[in-house]
Amino acid sequence: QQQVKQSPQSLIVQKGGISIINCAYENTAFDYFPWYQQFPGKGPALLIAIRPDVSEKKEGRFTISFNKSAKQFSLHIMDSQPGDSATYFCAASSLYNTDKLIFGTGTRLQVFP
Amino acid sequence: EPEVTQTPSHQVTQMGQEVILRCVPISNHLYFYWYRQILGQKVEFLVSFYNNEISEKSEIFDDQFSVERPDGSNFTLKIRSTKLEDSAMYFCASKRGSGYTFGSGTRLTVV
């Protein structure tokens, strides 16, 4: 019940295209859903996060869509750029219970010019 | 922008040896964490630390592991007797509100 399932494992997108990464969770106590971007040799960096009281959050080219009833959330990267090439992790936590992050398995995104 | 600083960036140690991984969290953060990432796998929670004590630990964090905040700025992870399977990237993180800040990690290689 603590798992967060992430797909796809890898994604290849052309420059200017839309990258979509999906995650699903089971634990209804989760109330915080961040996405992290990780470049090789670096730590995860917070990209964008959402709480379950909204269905969408947009920051620049990055959008989280959240479906509470389906227990799914996704990251959309619009106008994907070669500089977006990285590994993306979704995560979930329950800020009022235990605040440890449960990470998805990661998606390696490659954006080709 | 404030950073979480980890040292060393890479540590090679022999099996059975003790290692100490060091972290300097962001100065006004109150919650501290260690996570690890085995090569090519997901990031896994090890331990959380608040108010000078462990608030939660995972199954991975057995008696061989310990954490300490010896002064007002450092946060350390000690592995008493390293095993080959301890080889991983170890990330320190800190937070004040909801957002974590991760360090760049220490790559631990046990030979």
Interface residues (C-beta under 8 A of the other chain):
Chain A: Y32 P34 Y36 G41 K42 G43 P44 A45 L46 A49 F89 L95 T98 D99 K100 L101 I102 F103 G104 T105 G106
Chain B: V4 Y31 Y33 Y35 Q41 K42 V43 E44 F45 S48 E56 S58 F91 A93 K95 S98 G99 Y100 T101 F102 G103 S104 G105
